[in-house]
Amino acid sequence: MRLIVLLTLASFAVTACANKGLRQLQPTSKGPDEFLVAPVKPLEEPADYATLPPPTPGQGNLTDRSALNEGVVAFGGQPQSANAPVPASDGALVNHVRRNGVSAGIREVLAEEDAAFRKRKARFTQFRVVPVDRYNQAYRRQALDPQFENARWRRAGARTPSAPPPPRRRLQ
């Protein structure tokens, strides 16, 4: 009996050490979400208070950061070109990417489908004795085997120079 209790306590102790990180699909607390707090630019005093734009409740402020503009600047572009049309020099690239068609609102559609998928997979999974990796549980059938895919593409004649070599098999 003592052995059973000891093994049970040891298994609980080992499972408590797991670090799930971003793989936990459910909120872990009812506290504030740190991703809702956005850093802002420092306040600056305008040169002339008469030229300030009128306040726009619910809209962006002068101190709000723009991830899109910051990304454009990081890649060497101009911030005002973030919402500009595609330059003519990139037209061939854009046409090549769109050759099979473009789905309108693809991000929203995928977000809705993923939320429905996770909800469907999580119906009867909340009753567990030990913690479970919900990410692997939800996406198990959609996972790819990298070695199999690499071999499949190489058999098809595609060059895969950046792929790592297959793992060595141990001699027994």
Residue pairs with C-beta under 8 A, 6 or more apart in sequence:
11 130
12 130
15 130
15 131
16 131
18 131
20 131
20 133
23 133
23 134
23 135
23 136
24 134
24 135
25 118
25 122
25 134
25 135
25 138
26 122
26 134
38 64
38 65
39 65
40 61
40 63
40 64
40 65
41 62
41 63
41 64
41 65
42 63
43 63
44 62
46 52
66 79
66 82
68 82
68 83
69 79
69 82
71 82
72 78
72 79
72 81
72 82
73 79
86 94
103 109
117 138
118 138
121 137
121 138
122 134
122 138
125 132
125 134
125 137
136 143
146 163
147 166
147 167
150 160
150 163
150 166
151 166
153 160
154 160
